[in-house]
Amino acid sequence: MSERNELILANLIAMRAETDPDRDVLTFENDEGPDERRTYKQLWEYGARVAQGLHDERMGKGDYFAILMQNHPEFVDVMVGASIVGSVFVPIDPRTKGDKLHYMLMHSGCKGVVCADYVLDALLEVCDRLPNLQWIWVLGAPESTNCAKGAVRIRWLNEIYRKPIPVVNISVSDPLEPMQVMYTSGTTGDPKGVVIRHARWGGVANWNGLLGYSRDDRPYTGLSLTHGNAQLLTLSCALKLGMRAVFSRKFTKSRLWDIARKYGCTTFNLLGGMTTAIYSEPPKPNDGENPIRFVISAGMPAAIWEDFEKRFNLSILEIYAAVEGGLTIKPIGEGPIGSIGKPPASLRLRLVDEYGEDVPVGAQGEIIFQPADGVMPTVDYLHDPDASTKKVHGGWLRMGDIGHLDQDGWLFFDFRAGGAIRHNGDFINPAIIEKVLAESPMISDVYVYGVKAASGAPGEKDVVAAIVPTSAESLSIPALFSLCRAELEANSVPTYFQVVSEIPKTASEKPIERFLLEAFGRDGQNVFTKDGPQLRSVDQVISQ
């Protein structure tokens, strides 16, 4: 057998299918039905069928198609198939609809879509506005034979899976060929399509040592495979090392610990938007009785860090990264609580002011990275060379995040550029407010953000606490204001409480602030000030 580069997904699976074929490397748990598993052999066989199907659809190197589904094993099968033929897949959050869905499919020029039956209607609503779209494969129980909508062919995925296993050749030979286009969340505007090359995906699969994984670990995630965290930090590392990873269809805080206990999971990934929701759950006597030994966290609030570790009897490994690049790691037991770590030896880190000059220790500056060997970093935003160039201006990857360094070189994240909450002259730490509210039995989830100050002072914001009540009966707005006045500094007491049925979140469980801003209304029924009336109908708000 000739040597094959494992940075390319298809090569990795082909080789493991030969050397470790029966390893059940992926388990997809499902509380509504039986679990589904994939061995390396199955991943290759199903991937080969998908590759043949793509070939039959005349999909070749550099042709784009979308994957629109929750975490199903077929998601990974399709990734393998695309890697065999060299087509570029575009993972899209299955909750995406309307203009945003149309934008991603149109912008990427997708010729096809592999989707689940529960999102087919949303896809068909935008079909007529997609001149490049030629085919759709649907995962689910077929209710009819193959059909068409206009010029778009529609067929059922199980038809492709029923065909004999074909003999296929891996077309991708260069790890720098594009593998997928992963769109940013688009929380402040149109999403950007980040071109992810095989070398990037396969390179992260080699982070097992940095992340503290061993082959005996069993990682878990409920994060969407349409997001870089689940794809890179869980899937790629598991496939590379042979860890028996567990996936849920989607994240659910109520089942997290039960899943970990059932499957013997030893680690999971946690993003900032999930942390407060998990911590808000009422404490249980068996919270610490679980097999999780460490959590890979991206955005653990310092305010609850130690309490989280103690309550759930685990350790936190904190990381900071973006799909475009950049990385810092705070290993377990090293560095100060609240730090997002230090860069690996392969990267250089600087913090700079608006003029590109280094800021002194303790001062805030933009976080930027460069390969330690001085090679120019590259970012490729699909069809947007200007944005690509701006992202690596001056030979440094610009993260757009503001942080500071302590005297020992530990990095701290402060806020997203342009996203700080400056209230009455002070910068407010939302995590501290969220911790106080998350510990209240009245609240199931909380997110704190800022709105333009009613005073009109330039750069000033008023503090909004968007809250999801545990129940209508338990909620008391005056009691929450009293709690905040007792536990927080005066400037950190929320100006407004905004009662919502849920905190809108992206596929990576990141709160979508603009949706809360759109719903915000100072005189609205669900927004309250310390001087305003008590909530008259929580039931009405929760049911919206």
Secondary structure as the mmCIF struct_conf table of DSSP 4:
data_model
#
loop_
_struct_conf.conf_type_id
_struct_conf.id
_struct_conf.beg_label_comp_id
_struct_conf.beg_label_asym_id
_struct_conf.beg_label_seq_id
_struct_conf.end_label_comp_id
_struct_conf.end_label_asym_id
_struct_conf.end_label_seq_id
TURN_TY1_P TURN_TY1_P1 GLU A 6 LEU A 7
BEND BEND1 ILE A 8 ILE A 8
HELX_RH_AL_P HELX_RH_AL_P1 LEU A 9 THR A 19
BEND BEND2 ASP A 20 ASP A 20
TURN_TY1_P TURN_TY1_P2 PRO A 21 ASP A 22
STRN STRN1 LEU A 26 GLU A 29
TURN_TY1_P TURN_TY1_P3 ASP A 31 GLU A 32
BEND BEND3 GLY A 33 GLY A 33
STRN STRN2 GLU A 36 ARG A 38
HELX_RH_AL_P HELX_RH_AL_P2 TYR A 40 ASP A 56
TURN_TY1_P TURN_TY1_P4 GLU A 57 ARG A 58
TURN_TY1_P TURN_TY1_P5 LYS A 61 GLY A 62
STRN STRN3 TYR A 64 LEU A 68
BEND BEND4 GLN A 70 ASN A 71
HELX_RH_AL_P HELX_RH_AL_P3 PRO A 73 VAL A 85
TURN_TY1_P TURN_TY1_P6 GLY A 86 GLY A 86
STRN STRN4 VAL A 88 PRO A 91
TURN_TY1_P TURN_TY1_P7 PRO A 94 ARG A 95
HELX_RH_AL_P HELX_RH_AL_P4 GLY A 98 SER A 108
TURN_TY1_P TURN_TY1_P8 GLY A 109 GLY A 109
BEND BEND5 LYS A 111 LYS A 111
STRN STRN5 GLY A 112 ALA A 116
HELX_RH_3T_P HELX_RH_3T_P1 ASP A 117 VAL A 119
HELX_RH_AL_P HELX_RH_AL_P5 LEU A 120 CYS A 127
TURN_TY1_P TURN_TY1_P9 ASP A 128 ARG A 129
TURN_TY1_P TURN_TY1_P10 PRO A 131 ASN A 132
STRN STRN6 TRP A 135 LEU A 139
BEND BEND6 GLY A 140 GLY A 140
BEND BEND7 GLU A 143 THR A 145
STRN STRN7 CYS A 147 LYS A 149
TURN_TY1_P TURN_TY1_P11 GLY A 150 ALA A 151
STRN STRN8 VAL A 152 TRP A 156
HELX_RH_AL_P HELX_RH_AL_P6 LEU A 157 TYR A 161
TURN_TY1_P TURN_TY1_P12 ARG A 162 ARG A 162
BEND BEND8 LYS A 163 LYS A 163
HELX_LH_PP_P HELX_LH_PP_P1 PRO A 164 VAL A 167
TURN_TY1_P TURN_TY1_P13 PRO A 175 LEU A 176
BEND BEND9 GLU A 177 GLU A 177
STRN STRN9 PRO A 178 TYR A 183
BEND BEND10 THR A 187 ASP A 190
HELX_LH_PP_P HELX_LH_PP_P2 PRO A 191 LYS A 192
STRN STRN10 GLY A 193 ARG A 197
HELX_RH_AL_P HELX_RH_AL_P7 HIS A 198 VAL A 204
HELX_RH_3T_P HELX_RH_3T_P2 ALA A 205 TRP A 207
HELX_RH_AL_P HELX_RH_AL_P8 ASN A 208 LEU A 211
TURN_TY1_P TURN_TY1_P14 GLY A 212 GLY A 212
TURN_TY1_P TURN_TY1_P15 ARG A 215 ASP A 216
STRN STRN11 PRO A 219 THR A 221
BEND BEND11 LEU A 223 LEU A 223
TURN_TY1_P TURN_TY1_P16 LEU A 225 THR A 226
BEND BEND12 HIS A 227 HIS A 227
HELX_RH_AL_P HELX_RH_AL_P9 GLY A 228 GLY A 228
HELX_RH_PI_P HELX_RH_PI_P1 ASN A 229 SER A 236
HELX_RH_AL_P HELX_RH_AL_P10 CYS A 237 LEU A 241
TURN_TY1_P TURN_TY1_P17 GLY A 242 GLY A 242
STRN STRN12 ALA A 245 SER A 248
BEND BEND13 ARG A 249 LYS A 250
TURN_TY1_P TURN_TY1_P18 LYS A 253 ARG A 255
HELX_RH_AL_P HELX_RH_AL_P11 LEU A 256 TYR A 263
TURN_TY1_P TURN_TY1_P19 GLY A 264 GLY A 264
STRN STRN13 THR A 267 LEU A 271
HELX_RH_AL_P HELX_RH_AL_P12 GLY A 272 SER A 280
BEND BEND14 GLU A 281 GLU A 281
HELX_LH_PP_P HELX_LH_PP_P3 PRO A 282 PRO A 283
TURN_TY1_P TURN_TY1_P20 PRO A 285 GLY A 288
BEND BEND15 ASN A 290 PRO A 291
STRN STRN14 PHE A 294 ALA A 298
BEND BEND16 GLY A 299 GLY A 299
TURN_TY1_P TURN_TY1_P21 ALA A 302 ILE A 304
HELX_RH_AL_P HELX_RH_AL_P13 TRP A 305 PHE A 312
TURN_TY1_P TURN_TY1_P22 ASN A 313 ASN A 313
STRN STRN15 SER A 315 ALA A 322
TURN_TY1_P TURN_TY1_P23 VAL A 323 GLU A 324
STRN STRN16 GLY A 325 LYS A 330
TURN_TY1_P TURN_TY1_P24 ILE A 332 GLY A 333
BEND BEND17 GLY A 335 GLY A 335
TURN_TY1_P TURN_TY1_P25 ILE A 337 GLY A 338
STRN STRN17 GLY A 341 LYS A 342
TURN_TY1_P TURN_TY1_P26 ALA A 345 SER A 346
STRN STRN18 LEU A 347 VAL A 352
TURN_TY1_P TURN_TY1_P27 GLU A 354 TYR A 355
BEND BEND18 GLY A 356 GLY A 356
HELX_LH_PP_P HELX_LH_PP_P4 GLU A 357 GLU A 357
STRN STRN19 ASP A 358 ASP A 358
HELX_LH_PP_P HELX_LH_PP_P5 VAL A 359 PRO A 360
TURN_TY1_P TURN_TY1_P28 VAL A 361 GLY A 362
BEND BEND19 ALA A 363 ALA A 363
STRN STRN20 GLY A 365 PRO A 371
TURN_TY1_P TURN_TY1_P29 ALA A 372 ASP A 373
HELX_LH_PP_P HELX_LH_PP_P6 VAL A 375 PRO A 377
STRN STRN21 TYR A 381 TYR A 381
TURN_TY1_P TURN_TY1_P30 LEU A 382 HIS A 383
HELX_RH_AL_P HELX_RH_AL_P14 PRO A 385 LYS A 391
TURN_TY1_P TURN_TY1_P31 VAL A 392 VAL A 392
HELX_RH_3T_P HELX_RH_3T_P3 HIS A 393 GLY A 395
BEND BEND20 TRP A 396 TRP A 396
STRN STRN22 LEU A 397 LEU A 405
TURN_TY1_P TURN_TY1_P32 GLN A 407 ASP A 408
STRN STRN23 LEU A 411 ARG A 416
TURN_TY1_P TURN_TY1_P33 ALA A 417 GLY A 418
STRN STRN24 ILE A 421 HIS A 423
TURN_TY1_P TURN_TY1_P34 ASN A 424 GLY A 425
STRN STRN25 ASP A 426 ILE A 428
HELX_RH_AL_P HELX_RH_AL_P15 PRO A 430 ALA A 438
TURN_TY1_P TURN_TY1_P35 GLU A 439 GLU A 439
BEND BEND21 SER A 440 SER A 440
TURN_TY1_P TURN_TY1_P36 PRO A 441 MET A 442
STRN STRN26 ILE A 443 LYS A 452
TURN_TY1_P TURN_TY1_P37 ALA A 454 SER A 455
TURN_TY1_P TURN_TY1_P38 PRO A 458 GLY A 459
STRN STRN27 LYS A 461 PRO A 469
BEND BEND22 THR A 470 THR A 470
TURN_TY1_P TURN_TY1_P39 ALA A 472 SER A 474
HELX_RH_AL_P HELX_RH_AL_P16 ILE A 477 GLU A 487
BEND BEND23 LEU A 488 LEU A 488
HELX_RH_3T_P HELX_RH_3T_P4 ALA A 490 SER A 492
BEND BEND24 VAL A 493 VAL A 493
BEND BEND25 THR A 495 THR A 495
STRN STRN28 TYR A 496 VAL A 499
BEND BEND26 SER A 501 GLU A 502
STRN STRN29 LYS A 505 LYS A 505
TURN_TY1_P TURN_TY1_P40 ALA A 507 SER A 508
STRN STRN30 PRO A 511 PRO A 511
HELX_RH_AL_P HELX_RH_AL_P17 GLU A 513 ALA A 519
TURN_TY1_P TURN_TY1_P41 ARG A 522 ASP A 523
BEND BEND27 GLY A 524 GLY A 524
TURN_TY1_P TURN_TY1_P42 GLN A 525 ASN A 526
STRN STRN31 VAL A 527 PHE A 528
TURN_TY1_P TURN_TY1_P43 LYS A 530 ASP A 531
BEND BEND28 GLY A 532 GLY A 532
HELX_LH_PP_P HELX_LH_PP_P7 PRO A 533 LEU A 535
BEND BEND29 ARG A 536 ARG A 536
HELX_RH_AL_P HELX_RH_AL_P18 VAL A 538 ILE A 542
TURN_TY1_P TURN_TY1_P44 SER A 543 SER A 543
#
